[in-house]
Amino acid sequence: RFSGTFVGNAESTSPAAAPSTPAAAAATLPAVPTIPVVPTVVGVPNTVAEGVLNPSEVKPPASGTRKARVLYDYEAADSTELALLADEMITVYSLPGMDPDWLIGERGNQKGKVPVTYLELLS
């Protein structure tokens, strides 16, 4: 059994300090922030996360593409990301509304999101 050292533990190491009613116990607990849960349906794209930027459907801008050297190996987390190998050269560009920590990367006919921190941006 753990002592009363954890946040949210209504018990105290001293019986005299313990609240006498459940309402009093609840009043002494710190407020715990909640994280909103967004329900999803399997097979239906989340329009907030995926529907806005699907790398396989985007075209590179007429100008604004850059070359980048990959600094570290990167394993793609899903089909929207591009796996990277250290020291390879890829073409990258940004899209309006895209998270600034990510770019669209292209290698041959492969395309996907890549993390900026894994790249050395060149000319």
Order of alpha helices (4+ residues) and beta strands (2+ residues): alpha-beta-beta-beta-beta-beta
